[in-house]
Amino acid sequence: VDESTCEAAAQSLTSAGCLFAPIVTKPNNLPWAVIAANTGDVAATATLYDPGGAELESALIQPGELHIFEFANVGSWAIDASTTKGVLALRLESDRPVVAYQFLPYSSSQVATSDAALLLPEHAWGDNYLALVPSNDGSKWLTVVSLEDNNEVKVYIPGGASGSTMAGGGVPSLSAGQMHTETLGGQEVLRIAADASGDPISGAAVYSSAPVAVFVGSPGMSLPGPGFQGWQDSLEEQVQPRAAWGTEYAVVKFRPRGVEGDVYRIIADKDGTVVTLTGDYQDQFTLDEGEFVEFLTDQSFYASGNEAFLIGHYLVSASENSGMKDDGLYPGWFTASNNCGDGPTSPNSLGDLGDPAIGFIPPIDQFRSRYTFLTPYTYSWDMVTVVADAAGWASISLDGQPLPDPTPLGGGAMVYARFLVEDGAHYIESPSHKFGIEVYGYDCRISYVYPGGLSLGSINVPPPPPE
């Protein structure tokens, strides 16, 4: 894959690119950061602009390095938790391809809420999306971002949806079977939000006349649902366009904190989609367009379908963990100076480790052969999960070193490892094989999750908008 220039990266359709649209997903007084990592062999100049177009900061990023654009106060850029519309998106531009992430918060792990998102470059945006986000005891939202003027955006709430979205910002409340159209300008966002009483966001479709970015999330939610109430966390992630969805996924549970499961949501692109789960967790679902299923398991598995689908992967609340700390798995346990050192649970209990966070699993057909990714400097434990064909495992190196020995995934041809990594920038590659990665971290009642990168080529033809 050629990512040496902006033009080449755009043709390759990967998560490396030269134009991104970060957003501040919730009102807050916490530090917020956008991180740009240079995956190429030539220095890149990256510049961040505010929603009004003013330059905030420019940085020269050497090959294999990254730059952190960090801001202590981003209140004026924050998107309201309810339905709204406004010019609130930032622009990140680079003269060479970079990969980009956003963290809220970035500089402190001693907070009550956190998550991260992999930013997809503008050249990989689409005009046809389905939203997917968990639903439980907090409100949830989808956010559409345009970098083009006069971009006609339609949001359709599926016929089987429960509940209604909130009205706000001149946007009406929407219920099952309703379509609403808004025209967005450059750096303008449209947020559609719903409270905890229904679930009209998952399965909602977004159609646009020019490419857009779509994010999903929540200002605060406990997991798993329904009905569970525990430690809430804010949630955010950017959604892949439907054209990039696949039919085969290798799904690996997050590194266990104790005895807890992960939450999964699977959504179908087309009517009559049959998704089969094999390996250590087995099931089968038949779904129509925009329909989804949610389940909880502590096992890893394969997922395959006769049509394309998307998988959301969610960490559960800390209070769902059971067991006692294992210094071999998580060395350097919480101290009394940490909120969890003398917290509501035993200092040696897992009941304060991590909290909800959301990500999307890349399909096998969108694996890459190299990634540059960041683990922030402020989380106690940062991890990466690597999944690959067994034949290619020995060819993969992380920061120039071989990977740990892998574990077979459900007795098939794929293997995986999930292990701790040091804080900072990392480079993982294979000269001959493609593989997938998922990056995440745990601290005192907070977590973050994001896919470490993926290709975004058009491997699926989604249905057109409803008449």
N, C-alpha and C positions, 0 to 999 in steps of 0.2 A: 504494500500500500504506500503510495507516494503522498507524503504530507509535508513536502519541502517548501511549498508555497501556498498562499491562500487559495489560488485557483486550483491547485492539485488537491488540496484537502477538500474543497467543495465538490470536486468530481469523485473523490473517494468515499464521501458520505460517512464520515466517522465522527466521534465526539470531539475531535480536534478541529479547531476552526479559528476564524479571525474576527467574528462579530457575535456578541452574546448580549442578553438582556437580563441582568440580575434584577431582583425585586426584594424589597424588605417586606416579608410576608405577614407581619403583625406589628401593631403599635407596641413599643417597648422602650426601656431605658438602658438596654444592654448593648455592649459592643457588637458590631456586625462586620463581617468581612467577606470580600470576594478574593479568591485565590486564583492566580493564573500560573500554570506550569508549562514550561517550554519542553516539548517532547522532541524537538528537532536537533539539528547539528549546527545551527546558526543562531546567533543572538536575536531575540525578538524584542521589539518595543511595544509595550501594552499600555493603553491609556483608558482611564475610567472617566465617564462623563455623567453628570447628574441629570435628573429628568428634564431640566431646562436646557440642556446642551452645554453647560459650562464644564470645562475640564477640572477634574478633582485631583488627579495625580497621574503621572506618567512614569514608567519604570523600564529600564533595560534589563531583560531577563536572559541570562546566559544559558546555553544548552544544558538540559538536565536539571535546571534550577527552577525556582518558583518565586513569585512575589505576592505578598499579602497586602491587599488594599484594606486597611482596617479603619473603622470609624467609631468613635465613642458615642456619638449621638446622631441617630438617623430618623428621629421622630417625624421630620417634615417629609420624608420619603415613604413612610410606613403606610401600608394599605389597611384600611379599616376592616374590622372583623366581620362586618355585615356586608350586604350587597352594596356595591359602589362602582363608580367609574371615574377615572381621572388620569392625568399625565404623571405617572409615578414610577415608570420603569427607567432604570439606568442603562447606559450603553458601555460595554467593554469592547474596545477595538484593539487589534494587534496587527502589525505588519508581517508577522509570521504565525503559522498555526500554533495555538496553545490549547490546553484543556483547562477548564474553569469550573470552580465550585463556589458555593456560598454557604456560610456558616452563621447561624444565629443561636446563641452568641458564639463569638470566637475566643475571646481572650480569657474567659473565666469558666472553670468547671464548677465553681461553687455557686451555682444558680439552681433555680427550680425547674428550668425547662430548656430544651435545646433540640436541634436537628440540623441536618445539612442536606444540600441538594447538588447533584451533578448538573451543571448548566449545559444544555445542548446548543451547538452553534446555529446561527440563523440559516445557514445553508442546508441544515438537516431538519428544519421545521416543516410542518405539513399544513394541509387545509382540511383535515378530517381526523377527528380525535374522539375517543371515548374516555371519560373520566373514571377513575377508580380510586377510592379512598375508604378507610374503615369508618364504621359508624358505631357510636356507643353513647357515652355520657357527655360529649362535648359537641359544639357546632362544627360544621365542616364546610369547605369551600372549594370551588375551582376558580382559577384566575387565568384569563386570556390576555396575552401581551402581543401588541402589534408594533412593528418598526416601520410600517408603511402607512401613508396617509390614505384616507378614503377606503379603508379596509372593512368590508361588510362582513360582520360576524353574526352567525346564527347559533343559538343555544337551544337544544331540543331536550326536553325532559321525557324519558321513555314512558310508554303507556302503562307499564306495570309498577312505576315508582310509587313509593309511599311518602306522604307528606308533601309539603310545598316549600319552595325557596322563599327567602326573605325579600321584601321590597326595599329599595333604597337607591339613592342617587339618580332618581328618575327612571329606574328599572323596576318593572312590576314584579310581583310575586308570580312564580311559575309552578304549575302543577302537572301531573301526569298527562302526557299527550300534547303539551303546549310547546310552541316554538316562539322564540323572541329574537329580534334582529336589532343590533346596534352597529353604528359605524364608528370605527376607531381610527385615530390618527397615530402619527409616529410617537413612540414611547408612551402610548396610552394603554391603560389596563382596564379590563372589565372583570369584576369579581362577582360571582354568584354564590351566595352563602345560604346555608340551611341550619336550623337549630337541631337539637338532639332528638326531637320528637319524631322525625322521619328520616328517610334515606333517599332523597331525590337526586343526590349528586353522583353517586356511583351509577354508571350506565348513561349519564347525560352525555349527549353528543355535541361537539363543537365543529361547525363548518365555517369556512372563511373564503373570501375572494382572493386574498393573498396569504402567504404563509404566516402562521402565528405560533407562539409558544403557549403551552398550557401547563400550569402548575396545579397541584392539588395539595390539600393539607387541612389542618385544624389548629385553632389557637390553643387548644388543650383538650386531651382525651386520655382516658384510661383504656387499657387493653388487657385481656380480650373482652369483647362484648358478646351478646347484649347483657346489660344489667350489672356488670361488674363495675365497682367504683373503687379506685385506689389512687396511686400517684399518677397524676395527669402530666402529659408533656405536649408541647407544641409539635406539630408534624408538618413536613413539607417535602415535596419532590417534584421534579419536572417530568411530565409524561411523554413517552415516545409516541410519535404519530402512528396511526394504525398501519400505514404502509410498511413500517419497520417491525411489526409483530411477526412472530414465528410460530411454528407448529411443534417444536421440540425444545424442551428445557431440562437442564440438570439442576436440581434444587437441593441445596445443602443447608441444613439448619444452622442458625447462628451458633457461634461457639457457646456451649452451655455455660450458664452462670451457676446453675444447680440442677434441679429437676423441674424444668419448665418447657412448655411447648412454644412454637412460633405460630403466629396467625398468618394465613394465606387467603387472598381473594383471587379468584380466577374469573376473567370476563371474556366473553366470546365476541369475535368480530362479525360472525355471520350466523344466520339461522341454521339449526341442525348441526351445530358443532359438538362433536363427541370428544371429550378430554379423558384420557386414560392415565391413571397414576400407577406406576409399577415400582418395584424395588422394596424398600423397607416400609413404605406406606402405600397401600393399594386402595383404589377407588375408581369410579367412573361417573362422569356427569354428562348430561346432554343439555346444551344451552342454546338459546336463540340469540340473535344480535342484541348486544347490550345487557344480556342477562349475566349474572355472576353468582358464584357460590363461595362461601367462606367456611374454613375449617381450621382446627388447631391440631398440631401434631409435634412431637419431639423427634420425629424421624426425618431422614433425607430420602429423596425419591426422584424418579424421572416423570416428566409429564409430556404426553404427546397427543396430538389432535389431528383430525381430518381436515380442519380449517385452523386459521391463525387465532391465537388468543394471547392474553397478557396476564402475568402473575405479579401481584403485589405481595411483598414479604415484610412482615411487621414484627417488631419486638414487643413483648408484653411488659406490663408494669412490674416494677421491682418487687412489689408485695406478692406477686405470683410465684416468685422463686421459692424453693424450699431447699434446705440443706445448710451446711456450714462451710466456711471458706476453705479453699484449697490453695495453699501458698505455692504449690507447683503450677497451678493453672493461672493464678492471679497474684504474683509476688508483690510485696510492698503494700500490705493491706491498709485500709483507712486508719488514720491516726486521730487523736483527740482534737487536733486543730482542724480537722475536717468535719463538716456537718454530720457525717455518718459515723464519726469515731465514737460518739456517745449519743447516737440517735435513738429513735423509738424502738429499734430492735437491738438485739445483742450485737456488740462490736464485732463478733465473729460470724454473724449471720449473713446470709445472702439476701436478706429482705430489703436491703438498701442499694443493691448493685444494679445499675442500669435503669431504664424506663422506656416507655414507648418511643419508637422511631419507625419511619417507613422508607421503603425503597422498592424498586422494580428489578426483577431478575432478567438479565439479557438472554434472549434465545440463543441456542447453540449456533445457529447460522449467523449470528452477529458477533461472535467471539473475535478477538483481535490477537495479534502475536506480540504486541508490546503495549505497555501502559506506563504513564507517569502519574503517581497519585500522592496525595498529602494526607498525613495523619497529624492532627493539630497538637500543639505543644502543651495543652492544658488538660488532657484527659489522662487518667491513671493508666488505662489499658486500651491500646489501639490494636486492632486485629485486621487480618485480611483472610478471606476464604478464596482459595484457588481451586478451580475444577477444570480438568483436562482429560483428554484421551490417555489411557495408560501408556500407550506407545510413545507419547510425546513428553511424558512427565520429566524425564531426565534431562531434556533439552531446555527446560525453563530455569532461569536464574533470577533471583531477586537481589538487586544491588550487587550483582556480580557473584553471588553465592548460590549454591544449589538449594533447592527447597527441602523441607522435611519429608520423610517418607510418607507416602499417601495412604489413604484408606479407600477401598473399593466402594463405589456408589451403587448399592443395591444389586451387586453381583453382575453388573453390566461392564461395558468397555470403558466407562469413565471412572476416574479416581479423584480424590480431593484431599486437601489439608486446610486446616483453619488454625492460625497461630498468631502469637503476639509479634508486633513490629515496633521498632523505636519511633519516637516522634520525628516528624519532618518529611522531606520529600523522598520518594522511593521510585525506583525504575525496575520494572519486571518485564522480561522478554524471552522469546524463544526464536531461534533462527529458522525454525522449520515447522512449528505447530501453533495453531490458534488455541486459546484458552479463555476462560472467563474469570473475573474477580469481583468480589463484593467487599467493601471497606466499611468498618464500623468500629465504635468505641463505647466503653462503659466508664462511668464514674458514679458519684454519689447521687443516685436517683435521676440520672440523666444518661442519654445515649445519643449517638448519631449513626446514620446509615446512608450510604450512597453506592450505586454501582460504580466501580472504579473506571469505567469507560465501556464503550461498545461501538460497533459499527451501526450505521443507521441507513443502510441501503434499502431500496424499495424491493421487498421480497413478498409483499402481500398486496392484493388489490381489494380495498374495502368497498362495501356497498355505498351507493350514492346517497345523498340526503333524501329524506322522505319528501314526497310531493306536498 
